[in-house]
Amino acid sequence: MDLFKYISKRLLTLIPVLLGITFFAFLLGHISPGDPAEEALISIGIEVPSVEQLAEMRENMGLNDNIFKQYGHWVKNAVKGDLGTSYFTKKSISEEFKTRIPITLKISILALIMTIFLGIGIGLLMAIFKDTFTDKLLRLISVLFLSIPGFWLAIIMIIIFCEKLHLLPTSGNGGIKHMIMPAFVLASSTIAMTSRVTRSTLIKELGEQYIVVAKSKGLSQKLATFKHAFINSLVPIVTLIGNYFGGILGGATIVESIFSLQGMGSYVLRGISSRDYPIVQGYVLYTGIIYVVITLTIDIIYIFINPKIRLNGVNN
């Protein structure tokens, strides 16, 4: 029952967040520079549109209505799953999202798996072999991956694994082999950060009094590390990985462009460059909802890691 109350409370607090996301996603199209009507006319070959042509195009695009009427119409359609049509291609944005979201999700989920296994695994090794050569080497590697820009790492990987070793394809949609490099580039900095956070929190937990007492009663180092210290250090690690997965969609934009993947990132990039605001609005709404869902998921994971959080969440 406490769990149900906790989740219900969290859902209620997220409703105004969702409303705020819809408003700012819509407002983005109105405060952004440029005239969508002019861009639409230029795209059909009218280089210098007249005042009459601009007025007619704005009317056709619904840009002459007041902002609240436009917002209400947009929200009503968005609730139904209709995010409008592109100003230029005239294609349904929702349909485009349906074909592109699976591509972005495949990269994102593979990157998340890499982050969990490599980030936490390397962090455990660093903590277990604290201040040894292994620890120092892994810390150095983690600093390198935190420092290397994603686009530069992508180019280096293409040269090594595609051009030199011929192990992986350079670009395009396909099976798991097509996703390995984009996913690793997307995850590289967070793998490094996760490993460092895992190391520091685990070392801190291993130095706590309860671990010292447990060891004095005969508990082995292995059990002390994995059964007690690791579990108690999971909250900051889960927070980091959860926030990373929420922000992965923004990072996917550059990766998808480099590896020629027809996902969400490359789609919205074209929308931004052509001032196709309905695409940008739909993307902001989509990513905002993803953040809200992930935030709720992290909160639920917290209460299984540490039940005290559940009680505090219900009683406060």
Backbone hydrogen bonds, N-H to C=O, Kabsch-Sander energy under -0.5 kcal/mol:
donor,donor_aa,acceptor,acceptor_aa,energy
5,K,1,M,-2.5
6,Y,2,D,-2.4
7,I,3,L,-2.5
8,S,4,F,-2.4
9,K,5,K,-2.5
10,R,6,Y,-2.2
11,L,7,I,-2.4
12,L,8,S,-2.1
13,T,9,K,-1.8
14,L,10,R,-1.1
15,I,11,L,-0.8
15,I,12,L,-0.6
17,V,13,T,-0.5
18,L,14,L,-2.3
19,L,15,I,-2.2
20,G,16,P,-2.5
21,I,17,V,-2.3
22,T,18,L,-2.2
23,F,19,L,-2.1
24,F,20,G,-2.6
25,A,21,I,-2.4
26,F,22,T,-1.9
27,L,23,F,-3.0
28,L,24,F,-1.7
29,G,25,A,-0.6
29,G,26,F,-0.9
30,H,27,L,-1.3
31,I,27,L,-1.8
32,S,28,L,-1.2
39,E,35,D,-2.3
40,A,36,P,-2.5
41,L,37,A,-2.0
42,I,38,E,-2.4
43,S,39,E,-2.1
44,I,40,A,-0.7
44,I,41,L,-0.8
45,G,42,I,-1.7
46,I,41,L,-2.3
47,E,45,G,-1.1
54,L,50,S,-2.3
55,A,51,V,-2.4
56,E,52,E,-2.4
57,M,53,Q,-2.3
58,R,54,L,-2.6
59,E,55,A,-1.9
60,N,56,E,-2.3
61,M,57,M,-2.1
62,G,59,E,-0.9
63,L,58,R,-2.6
64,N,58,R,-0.6
65,D,62,G,-0.6
70,Q,66,N,-2.3
71,Y,67,I,-2.4
72,G,68,F,-2.6
73,H,69,K,-2.2
74,W,70,Q,-2.3
75,V,71,Y,-2.9
76,K,72,G,-2.2
77,N,73,H,-1.9
78,A,74,W,-2.6
79,V,75,V,-2.5
80,K,76,K,-0.9
81,G,78,A,-1.5
82,D,77,N,-3.0
83,L,81,G,-0.7
86,S,91,K,-2.4
90,K,86,S,-1.0
93,I,84,G,-2.5
94,S,84,G,-0.6
96,E,92,S,-1.8
97,F,93,I,-2.6
98,K,94,S,-1.9
99,T,95,E,-1.4
100,R,96,E,-1.6
101,I,97,F,-3.2
104,T,100,R,-1.9
105,L,101,I,-3.0
106,K,102,P,-2.1
107,I,103,I,-1.8
108,S,104,T,-2.7
109,I,105,L,-3.2
110,L,106,K,-2.0
111,A,107,I,-2.5
112,L,108,S,-2.3
113,I,109,I,-2.4
114,M,110,L,-2.3
115,T,111,A,-2.3
116,I,112,L,-2.5
117,F,113,I,-2.5
118,L,114,M,-2.5
119,G,114,M,-0.8
119,G,115,T,-1.2
120,I,115,T,-0.8
120,I,116,I,-1.2
121,G,117,F,-1.4
122,I,118,L,-2.8
123,G,119,G,-1.9
124,L,120,I,-2.4
125,L,121,G,-2.0
126,M,122,I,-2.4
127,A,123,G,-2.1
128,I,124,L,-2.8
129,F,125,L,-2.5
130,K,127,A,-1.2
132,T,129,F,-2.1
135,D,129,F,-0.7
136,K,132,T,-2.4
137,L,133,F,-2.7
138,L,134,T,-2.5
139,R,135,D,-2.3
140,L,136,K,-2.0
141,I,137,L,-2.4
142,S,138,L,-2.3
143,V,139,R,-2.0
144,L,140,L,-2.0
145,F,141,I,-2.3
146,L,142,S,-1.8
147,S,143,V,-1.5
148,I,144,L,-1.8
153,L,149,P,-2.2
154,A,150,G,-2.4
155,I,151,F,-1.8
156,I,152,W,-2.3
157,M,153,L,-2.6
158,I,154,A,-2.2
159,I,155,I,-2.3
160,I,156,I,-2.3
161,F,157,M,-2.7
162,C,157,M,-0.6
162,C,158,I,-1.4
163,E,158,I,-2.2
164,K,159,I,-1.7
165,L,160,I,-2.5
167,L,161,F,-2.8
168,L,161,F,-1.7
172,G,259,F,-2.1
178,H,175,G,-1.0
179,M,175,G,-0.7
179,M,176,I,-0.8
180,I,176,I,-1.1
181,M,177,K,-0.5
183,A,179,M,-2.5
184,F,180,I,-2.4
185,V,181,M,-2.7
186,L,182,P,-2.2
187,A,183,A,-1.9
188,S,184,F,-2.1
191,I,187,A,-2.7
192,A,188,S,-2.0
193,M,189,S,-2.3
194,T,190,T,-3.1
195,S,191,I,-2.3
196,R,192,A,-1.8
197,V,193,M,-2.5
198,T,194,T,-2.9
199,R,195,S,-2.3
200,S,196,R,-2.4
201,T,197,V,-2.6
202,L,198,T,-2.2
203,I,199,R,-2.5
204,K,200,S,-2.0
205,E,201,T,-2.4
206,L,202,L,-2.5
207,G,203,I,-0.9
207,G,204,K,-0.6
208,E,205,E,-1.6
211,I,208,E,-0.6
212,V,208,E,-1.6
213,V,209,Q,-2.6
214,A,210,Y,-2.1
215,K,211,I,-2.5
216,S,212,V,-2.0
217,K,213,V,-1.1
218,G,215,K,-1.8
219,L,214,A,-2.2
224,A,220,S,-2.6
225,T,221,Q,-2.2
226,F,222,K,-2.5
227,K,223,L,-2.2
228,H,223,L,-0.9
228,H,224,A,-0.5
229,A,224,A,-2.6
230,F,225,T,-2.6
232,N,228,H,-2.2
233,S,229,A,-1.0
233,S,230,F,-0.5
234,L,231,I,-1.2
237,I,233,S,-0.8
238,V,234,L,-3.3
239,T,235,V,-2.2
240,L,236,P,-2.2
241,I,237,I,-2.5
242,G,238,V,-2.8
243,N,239,T,-2.5
244,Y,240,L,-2.0
245,F,241,I,-2.3
246,G,242,G,-1.7
247,G,243,N,-1.9
248,I,244,Y,-0.9
249,L,246,G,-0.5
250,G,247,G,-0.6
251,G,247,G,-1.5
252,A,248,I,-1.8
253,T,250,G,-1.0
255,V,251,G,-1.3
256,E,252,A,-3.0
257,S,253,T,-1.5
258,I,254,I,-2.4
259,F,255,V,-2.5
260,S,257,S,-0.7
261,L,256,E,-2.5
263,G,261,L,-1.8
264,M,100,R,-0.5
267,Y,263,G,-1.3
268,V,264,M,-2.5
269,L,265,G,-1.9
270,R,266,S,-1.6
271,G,267,Y,-1.7
272,I,268,V,-2.5
273,S,269,L,-2.2
274,S,270,R,-1.7
275,R,272,I,-1.1
276,D,271,G,-3.0
277,Y,275,R,-1.6
279,I,276,D,-1.2
280,V,276,D,-1.2
281,Q,277,Y,-3.2
282,G,278,P,-2.3
283,Y,279,I,-2.2
284,V,280,V,-2.6
285,L,281,Q,-2.3
286,Y,282,G,-2.5
287,T,283,Y,-2.9
288,G,284,V,-2.2
289,I,285,L,-2.3
290,I,286,Y,-2.0
291,Y,287,T,-2.2
292,V,288,G,-2.1
293,V,289,I,-2.6
294,I,290,I,-2.5
295,T,291,Y,-2.6
296,L,292,V,-2.2
297,T,293,V,-2.3
298,I,294,I,-2.8
299,D,295,T,-2.1
300,I,296,L,-2.0
301,I,297,T,-2.4
302,Y,298,I,-2.4
303,I,299,D,-1.4
304,F,300,I,-0.7
304,F,301,I,-0.9
305,I,301,I,-2.0
306,N,302,Y,-3.5
309,I,306,N,-1.9
310,R,306,N,-0.5
310,R,307,P,-0.5
311,L,307,P,-1.5
312,N,308,K,-2.4
313,G,309,I,-2.6
314,V,310,R,-1.7
315,N,311,L,-2.6
316,N,312,N,-2.2
